Amino acid sequence: MVPPVQVSPLIKTARWSALIVGIIYGKKRYDYLKPIAEEERKIEEAEKKEREERERIAKQLAEANEDTILK
């Protein structure tokens, strides 16, 4: 087996710095996007409730029309 190569301290420092900067960036980006996503979820939930209500009403109207046609 070949012995491991000695990595330059500059390369090690650059890699660790990039990792730390990436973690910090990710945290800031997450904190920025989290409230936006929560608001979108609330809007989607309200739209879903409204759509379900419309579907329920349409179903009731269809059943009512079906009953009148059959009589």
PyMOL Python script that loads the backbone (N, CA, C, O; Angstrom):
from pymol import cmd

cmd.read_pdbstr("""\
ATOM      1  N   MET A   1       0.834  -1.199   0.000  1.00  0.00           N
ATOM      2  CA  MET A   1       0.000   0.000   0.000  1.00  0.00           C
ATOM      3  C   MET A   1       0.869   1.249   0.000  1.00  0.00           C
ATOM      4  O   MET A   1       1.992   1.271   0.504  1.00  0.00           O
ATOM      5  N   VAL A   2       0.290   2.285  -0.591  1.00  0.00           N
ATOM      6  CA  VAL A   2       0.994   3.550  -0.673  1.00  0.00           C
ATOM      7  C   VAL A   2       0.685   4.351   0.589  1.00  0.00           C
ATOM      8  O   VAL A   2      -0.471   4.427   1.005  1.00  0.00           O
ATOM      9  N   PRO A   3       1.699   4.944   1.194  1.00  0.00           N
ATOM     10  CA  PRO A   3       1.430   5.751   2.399  1.00  0.00           C
ATOM     11  C   PRO A   3       0.611   6.993   2.036  1.00  0.00           C
ATOM     12  O   PRO A   3       0.722   7.500   0.920  1.00  0.00           O
ATOM     13  N   PRO A   4      -0.208   7.484   2.966  1.00  0.00           N
ATOM     14  CA  PRO A   4      -1.031   8.662   2.685  1.00  0.00           C
ATOM     15  C   PRO A   4      -0.169   9.889   2.371  1.00  0.00           C
ATOM     16  O   PRO A   4       0.923  10.059   2.913  1.00  0.00           O
ATOM     17  N   VAL A   5      -0.689  10.729   1.488  1.00  0.00           N
ATOM     18  CA  VAL A   5       0.026  11.939   1.089  1.00  0.00           C
ATOM     19  C   VAL A   5      -0.232  13.026   2.119  1.00  0.00           C
ATOM     20  O   VAL A   5      -1.346  13.174   2.622  1.00  0.00           O
ATOM     21  N   GLN A   6       0.798  13.771   2.419  1.00  0.00           N
ATOM     22  CA  GLN A   6       0.671  14.885   3.361  1.00  0.00           C
ATOM     23  C   GLN A   6      -0.052  16.038   2.658  1.00  0.00           C
ATOM     24  O   GLN A   6       0.423  16.540   1.640  1.00  0.00           O
ATOM     25  N   VAL A   7      -1.195  16.455   3.200  1.00  0.00           N
ATOM     26  CA  VAL A   7      -1.981  17.535   2.598  1.00  0.00           C
ATOM     27  C   VAL A   7      -1.465  18.860   3.135  1.00  0.00           C
ATOM     28  O   VAL A   7      -1.168  18.995   4.322  1.00  0.00           O
ATOM     29  N   SER A   8      -1.364  19.831   2.241  1.00  0.00           N
ATOM     30  CA  SER A   8      -0.858  21.157   2.597  1.00  0.00           C
ATOM     31  C   SER A   8      -1.766  21.803   3.647  1.00  0.00           C
ATOM     32  O   SER A   8      -2.989  21.696   3.558  1.00  0.00           O
ATOM     33  N   PRO A   9      -1.177  22.471   4.636  1.00  0.00           N
ATOM     34  CA  PRO A   9      -1.990  23.167   5.643  1.00  0.00           C
ATOM     35  C   PRO A   9      -2.887  24.240   5.013  1.00  0.00           C
ATOM     36  O   PRO A   9      -3.980  24.503   5.513  1.00  0.00           O
ATOM     37  N   LEU A  10      -2.432  24.852   3.928  1.00  0.00           N
ATOM     38  CA  LEU A  10      -3.249  25.842   3.248  1.00  0.00           C
ATOM     39  C   LEU A  10      -4.518  25.205   2.681  1.00  0.00           C
ATOM     40  O   LEU A  10      -5.602  25.779   2.783  1.00  0.00           O
ATOM     41  N   ILE A  11      -4.383  24.029   2.088  1.00  0.00           N
ATOM     42  CA  ILE A  11      -5.541  23.321   1.538  1.00  0.00           C
ATOM     43  C   ILE A  11      -6.480  22.891   2.660  1.00  0.00           C
ATOM     44  O   ILE A  11      -7.697  23.016   2.530  1.00  0.00           O
ATOM     45  N   LYS A  12      -5.927  22.386   3.761  1.00  0.00           N
ATOM     46  CA  LYS A  12      -6.765  22.004   4.902  1.00  0.00           C
ATOM     47  C   LYS A  12      -7.548  23.203   5.422  1.00  0.00           C
ATOM     48  O   LYS A  12      -8.749  23.112   5.677  1.00  0.00           O
ATOM     49  N   THR A  13      -6.848  24.335   5.577  1.00  0.00           N
ATOM     50  CA  THR A  13      -7.500  25.543   6.080  1.00  0.00           C
ATOM     51  C   THR A  13      -8.595  26.005   5.126  1.00  0.00           C
ATOM     52  O   THR A  13      -9.679  26.398   5.558  1.00  0.00           O
ATOM     53  N   ALA A  14      -8.308  25.957   3.835  1.00  0.00           N
ATOM     54  CA  ALA A  14      -9.303  26.382   2.848  1.00  0.00           C
ATOM     55  C   ALA A  14     -10.527  25.475   2.883  1.00  0.00           C
ATOM     56  O   ALA A  14     -11.655  25.962   2.802  1.00  0.00           O
ATOM     57  N   ARG A  15     -10.325  24.170   3.002  1.00  0.00           N
ATOM     58  CA  ARG A  15     -11.446  23.235   3.047  1.00  0.00           C
ATOM     59  C   ARG A  15     -12.303  23.453   4.285  1.00  0.00           C
ATOM     60  O   ARG A  15     -13.530  23.483   4.189  1.00  0.00           O
ATOM     61  N   TRP A  16     -11.670  23.604   5.450  1.00  0.00           N
ATOM     62  CA  TRP A  16     -12.422  23.831   6.676  1.00  0.00           C
ATOM     63  C   TRP A  16     -13.145  25.175   6.630  1.00  0.00           C
ATOM     64  O   TRP A  16     -14.279  25.297   7.095  1.00  0.00           O
ATOM     65  N   SER A  17     -12.475  26.189   6.061  1.00  0.00           N
ATOM     66  CA  SER A  17     -13.110  27.509   5.947  1.00  0.00           C
ATOM     67  C   SER A  17     -14.340  27.428   5.048  1.00  0.00           C
ATOM     68  O   SER A  17     -15.387  27.991   5.366  1.00  0.00           O
ATOM     69  N   ALA A  18     -14.208  26.722   3.919  1.00  0.00           N
ATOM     70  CA  ALA A  18     -15.344  26.579   3.015  1.00  0.00           C
ATOM     71  C   ALA A  18     -16.494  25.850   3.703  1.00  0.00           C
ATOM     72  O   ALA A  18     -17.657  26.213   3.522  1.00  0.00           O
ATOM     73  N   LEU A  19     -16.179  24.832   4.485  1.00  0.00           N
ATOM     74  CA  LEU A  19     -17.213  24.102   5.206  1.00  0.00           C
ATOM     75  C   LEU A  19     -17.929  25.016   6.194  1.00  0.00           C
ATOM     76  O   LEU A  19     -19.159  25.025   6.248  1.00  0.00           O
ATOM     77  N   ILE A  20     -17.185  25.771   6.964  1.00  0.00           N
ATOM     78  CA  ILE A  20     -17.779  26.656   7.975  1.00  0.00           C
ATOM     79  C   ILE A  20     -18.607  27.760   7.314  1.00  0.00           C
ATOM     80  O   ILE A  20     -19.702  28.078   7.776  1.00  0.00           O
ATOM     81  N   VAL A  21     -18.082  28.343   6.230  1.00  0.00           N
ATOM     82  CA  VAL A  21     -18.826  29.378   5.516  1.00  0.00           C
ATOM     83  C   VAL A  21     -20.112  28.789   4.935  1.00  0.00           C
ATOM     84  O   VAL A  21     -21.154  29.445   4.958  1.00  0.00           O
ATOM     85  N   GLY A  22     -20.054  27.580   4.423  1.00  0.00           N
ATOM     86  CA  GLY A  22     -21.242  26.932   3.881  1.00  0.00           C
ATOM     87  C   GLY A  22     -22.289  26.687   4.946  1.00  0.00           C
ATOM     88  O   GLY A  22     -23.481  26.871   4.697  1.00  0.00           O
ATOM     89  N   ILE A  23     -21.871  26.282   6.110  1.00  0.00           N
ATOM     90  CA  ILE A  23     -22.812  26.053   7.214  1.00  0.00           C
ATOM     91  C   ILE A  23     -23.462  27.370   7.626  1.00  0.00           C
ATOM     92  O   ILE A  23     -24.674  27.428   7.833  1.00  0.00           O
ATOM     93  N   ILE A  24     -22.669  28.415   7.744  1.00  0.00           N
ATOM     94  CA  ILE A  24     -23.210  29.725   8.131  1.00  0.00           C
ATOM     95  C   ILE A  24     -24.184  30.231   7.065  1.00  0.00           C
ATOM     96  O   ILE A  24     -25.261  30.728   7.391  1.00  0.00           O
ATOM     97  N   TYR A  25     -23.804  30.105   5.795  1.00  0.00           N
ATOM     98  CA  TYR A  25     -24.683  30.539   4.707  1.00  0.00           C
ATOM     99  C   TYR A  25     -25.992  29.744   4.737  1.00  0.00           C
ATOM    100  O   TYR A  25     -27.073  30.314   4.591  1.00  0.00           O
ATOM    101  N   GLY A  26     -25.888  28.445   4.924  1.00  0.00           N
ATOM    102  CA  GLY A  26     -27.078  27.604   4.955  1.00  0.00           C
ATOM    103  C   GLY A  26     -28.021  27.996   6.079  1.00  0.00           C
ATOM    104  O   GLY A  26     -29.236  28.031   5.886  1.00  0.00           O
ATOM    105  N   LYS A  27     -27.481  28.288   7.233  1.00  0.00           N
ATOM    106  CA  LYS A  27     -28.308  28.704   8.376  1.00  0.00           C
ATOM    107  C   LYS A  27     -29.011  30.026   8.092  1.00  0.00           C
ATOM    108  O   LYS A  27     -30.201  30.175   8.369  1.00  0.00           O
ATOM    109  N   LYS A  28     -28.268  30.987   7.536  1.00  0.00           N
ATOM    110  CA  LYS A  28     -28.881  32.286   7.224  1.00  0.00           C
ATOM    111  C   LYS A  28     -29.958  32.138   6.159  1.00  0.00           C
ATOM    112  O   LYS A  28     -31.019  32.755   6.252  1.00  0.00           O
ATOM    113  N   ARG A  29     -29.687  31.324   5.151  1.00  0.00           N
ATOM    114  CA  ARG A  29     -30.654  31.117   4.072  1.00  0.00           C
ATOM    115  C   ARG A  29     -31.909  30.421   4.596  1.00  0.00           C
ATOM    116  O   ARG A  29     -33.026  30.771   4.216  1.00  0.00           O
ATOM    117  N   TYR A  30     -31.714  29.432   5.473  1.00  0.00           N
ATOM    118  CA  TYR A  30     -32.841  28.726   6.081  1.00  0.00           C
ATOM    119  C   TYR A  30     -33.692  29.697   6.895  1.00  0.00           C
ATOM    120  O   TYR A  30     -34.919  29.689   6.794  1.00  0.00           O
ATOM    121  N   ASP A  31     -33.035  30.535   7.703  1.00  0.00           N
ATOM    122  CA  ASP A  31     -33.780  31.496   8.516  1.00  0.00           C
ATOM    123  C   ASP A  31     -34.532  32.501   7.647  1.00  0.00           C
ATOM    124  O   ASP A  31     -35.595  32.981   8.039  1.00  0.00           O
ATOM    125  N   TYR A  32     -33.992  32.822   6.473  1.00  0.00           N
ATOM    126  CA  TYR A  32     -34.656  33.748   5.553  1.00  0.00           C
ATOM    127  C   TYR A  32     -35.864  33.087   4.895  1.00  0.00           C
ATOM    128  O   TYR A  32     -36.911  33.720   4.763  1.00  0.00           O
ATOM    129  N   LEU A  33     -35.738  31.831   4.480  1.00  0.00           N
ATOM    130  CA  LEU A  33     -36.792  31.162   3.728  1.00  0.00           C
ATOM    131  C   LEU A  33     -37.894  30.556   4.607  1.00  0.00           C
ATOM    132  O   LEU A  33     -39.010  30.349   4.130  1.00  0.00           O
ATOM    133  N   LYS A  34     -37.604  30.273   5.862  1.00  0.00           N
ATOM    134  CA  LYS A  34     -38.575  29.612   6.736  1.00  0.00           C
ATOM    135  C   LYS A  34     -39.885  30.390   6.869  1.00  0.00           C
ATOM    136  O   LYS A  34     -40.946  29.793   6.687  1.00  0.00           O
ATOM    137  N   PRO A  35     -39.870  31.700   7.179  1.00  0.00           N
ATOM    138  CA  PRO A  35     -41.154  32.416   7.297  1.00  0.00           C
ATOM    139  C   PRO A  35     -41.920  32.471   5.974  1.00  0.00           C
ATOM    140  O   PRO A  35     -43.151  32.441   5.969  1.00  0.00           O
ATOM    141  N   ILE A  36     -41.208  32.550   4.871  1.00  0.00           N
ATOM    142  CA  ILE A  36     -41.861  32.579   3.568  1.00  0.00           C
ATOM    143  C   ILE A  36     -42.590  31.262   3.321  1.00  0.00           C
ATOM    144  O   ILE A  36     -43.728  31.249   2.852  1.00  0.00           O
ATOM    145  N   ALA A  37     -41.926  30.161   3.639  1.00  0.00           N
ATOM    146  CA  ALA A  37     -42.531  28.838   3.443  1.00  0.00           C
ATOM    147  C   ALA A  37     -43.740  28.653   4.366  1.00  0.00           C
ATOM    148  O   ALA A  37     -44.741  28.062   3.962  1.00  0.00           O
ATOM    149  N   GLU A  38     -43.652  29.148   5.586  1.00  0.00           N
ATOM    150  CA  GLU A  38     -44.788  29.034   6.508  1.00  0.00           C
ATOM    151  C   GLU A  38     -45.994  29.806   5.964  1.00  0.00           C
ATOM    152  O   GLU A  38     -47.124  29.325   6.037  1.00  0.00           O
ATOM    153  N   GLU A  39     -45.755  30.983   5.429  1.00  0.00           N
ATOM    154  CA  GLU A  39     -46.846  31.778   4.866  1.00  0.00           C
ATOM    155  C   GLU A  39     -47.460  31.070   3.657  1.00  0.00           C
ATOM    156  O   GLU A  39     -48.679  31.055   3.492  1.00  0.00           O
ATOM    157  N   GLU A  40     -46.608  30.487   2.819  1.00  0.00           N
ATOM    158  CA  GLU A  40     -47.122  29.749   1.663  1.00  0.00           C
ATOM    159  C   GLU A  40     -47.958  28.555   2.104  1.00  0.00           C
ATOM    160  O   GLU A  40     -48.987  28.261   1.495  1.00  0.00           O
ATOM    161  N   ARG A  41     -47.522  27.860   3.163  1.00  0.00           N
ATOM    162  CA  ARG A  41     -48.291  26.722   3.682  1.00  0.00           C
ATOM    163  C   ARG A  41     -49.655  27.171   4.175  1.00  0.00           C
ATOM    164  O   ARG A  41     -50.656  26.492   3.945  1.00  0.00           O
ATOM    165  N   LYS A  42     -49.701  28.322   4.857  1.00  0.00           N
ATOM    166  CA  LYS A  42     -50.984  28.834   5.346  1.00  0.00           C
ATOM    167  C   LYS A  42     -51.912  29.159   4.180  1.00  0.00           C
ATOM    168  O   LYS A  42     -53.102  28.847   4.221  1.00  0.00           O
ATOM    169  N   ILE A  43     -51.371  29.780   3.154  1.00  0.00           N
ATOM    170  CA  ILE A  43     -52.174  30.129   1.979  1.00  0.00           C
ATOM    171  C   ILE A  43     -52.679  28.865   1.292  1.00  0.00           C
ATOM    172  O   ILE A  43     -53.850  28.786   0.920  1.00  0.00           O
ATOM    173  N   GLU A  44     -51.808  27.880   1.121  1.00  0.00           N
ATOM    174  CA  GLU A  44     -52.215  26.623   0.486  1.00  0.00           C
ATOM    175  C   GLU A  44     -53.301  25.922   1.295  1.00  0.00           C
ATOM    176  O   GLU A  44     -54.235  25.354   0.728  1.00  0.00           O
ATOM    177  N   GLU A  45     -53.178  25.962   2.621  1.00  0.00           N
ATOM    178  CA  GLU A  45     -54.181  25.331   3.477  1.00  0.00           C
ATOM    179  C   GLU A  45     -55.539  26.023   3.313  1.00  0.00           C
ATOM    180  O   GLU A  45     -56.574  25.362   3.231  1.00  0.00           O
ATOM    181  N   ALA A  46     -55.522  27.353   3.268  1.00  0.00           N
ATOM    182  CA  ALA A  46     -56.775  28.098   3.090  1.00  0.00           C
ATOM    183  C   ALA A  46     -57.390  27.789   1.719  1.00  0.00           C
ATOM    184  O   ALA A  46     -58.603  27.611   1.602  1.00  0.00           O
ATOM    185  N   GLU A  47     -56.542  27.728   0.687  1.00  0.00           N
ATOM    186  CA  GLU A  47     -57.048  27.406  -0.653  1.00  0.00           C
ATOM    187  C   GLU A  47     -57.598  25.990  -0.701  1.00  0.00           C
ATOM    188  O   GLU A  47     -58.596  25.733  -1.374  1.00  0.00           O
ATOM    189  N   LYS A  48     -56.957  25.072   0.005  1.00  0.00           N
ATOM    190  CA  LYS A  48     -57.419  23.681   0.025  1.00  0.00           C
ATOM    191  C   LYS A  48     -58.803  23.603   0.685  1.00  0.00           C
ATOM    192  O   LYS A  48     -59.696  22.921   0.181  1.00  0.00           O
ATOM    193  N   LYS A  49     -58.975  24.301   1.811  1.00  0.00           N
ATOM    194  CA  LYS A  49     -60.267  24.301   2.488  1.00  0.00           C
ATOM    195  C   LYS A  49     -61.349  24.882   1.574  1.00  0.00           C
ATOM    196  O   LYS A  49     -62.461  24.358   1.499  1.00  0.00           O
ATOM    197  N   GLU A  50     -61.006  25.972   0.882  1.00  0.00           N
ATOM    198  CA  GLU A  50     -61.969  26.602  -0.019  1.00  0.00           C
ATOM    199  C   GLU A  50     -62.328  25.659  -1.168  1.00  0.00           C
ATOM    200  O   GLU A  50     -63.499  25.540  -1.529  1.00  0.00           O
ATOM    201  N   ARG A  51     -61.334  24.994  -1.738  1.00  0.00           N
ATOM    202  CA  ARG A  51     -61.570  24.060  -2.843  1.00  0.00           C
ATOM    203  C   ARG A  51     -62.428  22.884  -2.377  1.00  0.00           C
ATOM    204  O   ARG A  51     -63.336  22.462  -3.093  1.00  0.00           O
ATOM    205  N   GLU A  52     -62.148  22.353  -1.184  1.00  0.00           N
ATOM    206  CA  GLU A  52     -62.946  21.247  -0.651  1.00  0.00           C
ATOM    207  C   GLU A  52     -64.389  21.684  -0.420  1.00  0.00           C
ATOM    208  O   GLU A  52     -65.318  20.913  -0.660  1.00  0.00           O
ATOM    209  N   GLU A  53     -64.577  22.905   0.041  1.00  0.00           N
ATOM    210  CA  GLU A  53     -65.929  23.420   0.258  1.00  0.00           C
ATOM    211  C   GLU A  53     -66.676  23.533  -1.070  1.00  0.00           C
ATOM    212  O   GLU A  53     -67.851  23.176  -1.167  1.00  0.00           O
ATOM    213  N   ARG A  54     -65.977  24.037  -2.095  1.00  0.00           N
ATOM    214  CA  ARG A  54     -66.612  24.134  -3.416  1.00  0.00           C
ATOM    215  C   ARG A  54     -66.981  22.757  -3.954  1.00  0.00           C
ATOM    216  O   ARG A  54     -68.060  22.574  -4.519  1.00  0.00           O
ATOM    217  N   GLU A  55     -66.086  21.790  -3.778  1.00  0.00           N
ATOM    218  CA  GLU A  55     -66.356  20.430  -4.240  1.00  0.00           C
ATOM    219  C   GLU A  55     -67.555  19.828  -3.505  1.00  0.00           C
ATOM    220  O   GLU A  55     -68.379  19.135  -4.100  1.00  0.00           O
ATOM    221  N   ARG A  56     -67.636  20.104  -2.204  1.00  0.00           N
ATOM    222  CA  ARG A  56     -68.756  19.594  -1.411  1.00  0.00           C
ATOM    223  C   ARG A  56     -70.071  20.193  -1.900  1.00  0.00           C
ATOM    224  O   ARG A  56     -71.071  19.489  -2.043  1.00  0.00           O
ATOM    225  N   ILE A  57     -70.058  21.499  -2.153  1.00  0.00           N
ATOM    226  CA  ILE A  57     -71.264  22.171  -2.635  1.00  0.00           C
ATOM    227  C   ILE A  57     -71.638  21.650  -4.019  1.00  0.00           C
ATOM    228  O   ILE A  57     -72.813  21.401  -4.290  1.00  0.00           O
ATOM    229  N   ALA A  58     -70.654  21.483  -4.889  1.00  0.00           N
ATOM    230  CA  ALA A  58     -70.924  20.978  -6.237  1.00  0.00           C
ATOM    231  C   ALA A  58     -71.499  19.564  -6.166  1.00  0.00           C
ATOM    232  O   ALA A  58     -72.395  19.216  -6.934  1.00  0.00           O
ATOM    233  N   LYS A  59     -70.991  18.769  -5.262  1.00  0.00           N
ATOM    234  CA  LYS A  59     -71.500  17.402  -5.098  1.00  0.00           C
ATOM    235  C   LYS A  59     -72.944  17.430  -4.604  1.00  0.00           C
ATOM    236  O   LYS A  59     -73.776  16.659  -5.084  1.00  0.00           O
ATOM    237  N   GLN A  60     -73.247  18.301  -3.660  1.00  0.00           N
ATOM    238  CA  GLN A  60     -74.614  18.412  -3.160  1.00  0.00           C
ATOM    239  C   GLN A  60     -75.561  18.869  -4.272  1.00  0.00           C
ATOM    240  O   GLN A  60     -76.675  18.361  -4.395  1.00  0.00           O
ATOM    241  N   LEU A  61     -75.108  19.830  -5.077  1.00  0.00           N
ATOM    242  CA  LEU A  61     -75.945  20.298  -6.182  1.00  0.00           C
ATOM    243  C   LEU A  61     -76.162  19.198  -7.210  1.00  0.00           C
ATOM    244  O   LEU A  61     -77.261  19.049  -7.745  1.00  0.00           O
ATOM    245  N   ALA A  62     -75.112  18.424  -7.487  1.00  0.00           N
ATOM    246  CA  ALA A  62     -75.243  17.331  -8.445  1.00  0.00           C
ATOM    247  C   ALA A  62     -76.219  16.281  -7.927  1.00  0.00           C
ATOM    248  O   ALA A  62     -77.025  15.755  -8.695  1.00  0.00           O
ATOM    249  N   GLU A  63     -76.158  15.970  -6.636  1.00  0.00           N
ATOM    250  CA  GLU A  63     -77.090  15.005  -6.054  1.00  0.00           C
ATOM    251  C   GLU A  63     -78.508  15.539  -6.076  1.00  0.00           C
ATOM    252  O   GLU A  63     -79.450  14.793  -6.340  1.00  0.00           O
ATOM    253  N   ALA A  64     -78.670  16.847  -5.796  1.00  0.00           N
ATOM    254  CA  ALA A  64     -80.001  17.450  -5.818  1.00  0.00           C
ATOM    255  C   ALA A  64     -80.579  17.412  -7.235  1.00  0.00           C
ATOM    256  O   ALA A  64     -81.757  17.107  -7.419  1.00  0.00           O
ATOM    257  N   ASN A  65     -79.751  17.721  -8.229  1.00  0.00           N
ATOM    258  CA  ASN A  65     -80.208  17.680  -9.625  1.00  0.00           C
ATOM    259  C   ASN A  65     -80.551  16.258 -10.027  1.00  0.00           C
ATOM    260  O   ASN A  65     -81.526  16.025 -10.742  1.00  0.00           O
ATOM    261  N   GLU A  66     -79.761  15.323  -9.576  1.00  0.00           N
ATOM    262  CA  GLU A  66     -79.986  13.914  -9.898  1.00  0.00           C
ATOM    263  C   GLU A  66     -81.325  13.448  -9.289  1.00  0.00           C
ATOM    264  O   GLU A  66     -82.083  12.715  -9.923  1.00  0.00           O
ATOM    265  N   ASP A  67     -81.591  13.879  -8.075  1.00  0.00           N
ATOM    266  CA  ASP A  67     -82.858  13.510  -7.424  1.00  0.00           C
ATOM    267  C   ASP A  67     -84.049  14.111  -8.163  1.00  0.00           C
ATOM    268  O   ASP A  67     -85.071  13.442  -8.312  1.00  0.00           O
ATOM    269  N   THR A  68     -83.944  15.361  -8.631  1.00  0.00           N
ATOM    270  CA  THR A  68     -85.053  15.996  -9.352  1.00  0.00           C
ATOM    271  C   THR A  68     -85.288  15.344 -10.696  1.00  0.00           C
ATOM    272  O   THR A  68     -86.429  15.216 -11.142  1.00  0.00           O
ATOM    273  N   ILE A  69     -84.216  14.935 -11.339  1.00  0.00           N
ATOM    274  CA  ILE A  69     -84.346  14.298 -12.650  1.00  0.00           C
ATOM    275  C   ILE A  69     -85.005  12.937 -12.503  1.00  0.00           C
ATOM    276  O   ILE A  69     -85.810  12.556 -13.353  1.00  0.00           O
ATOM    277  N   LEU A  70     -84.693  12.210 -11.469  1.00  0.00           N
ATOM    278  CA  LEU A  70     -85.232  10.873 -11.264  1.00  0.00           C
ATOM    279  C   LEU A  70     -86.716  10.909 -10.877  1.00  0.00           C
ATOM    280  O   LEU A  70     -87.423   9.930 -11.116  1.00  0.00           O
ATOM    281  N   LYS A  71     -87.197  11.979 -10.301  1.00  0.00           N
ATOM    282  CA  LYS A  71     -88.596  12.049  -9.851  1.00  0.00           C
ATOM    283  C   LYS A  71     -89.514  12.357 -10.950  1.00  0.00           C
ATOM    284  O   LYS A  71     -90.723  12.450 -10.737  1.00  0.00           O
TER     285      LYS A  71
END
""", "prot")
cmd.dss("prot")
cmd.show_as("cartoon", "prot")
cmd.util.cbc("prot")
cmd.orient("prot")
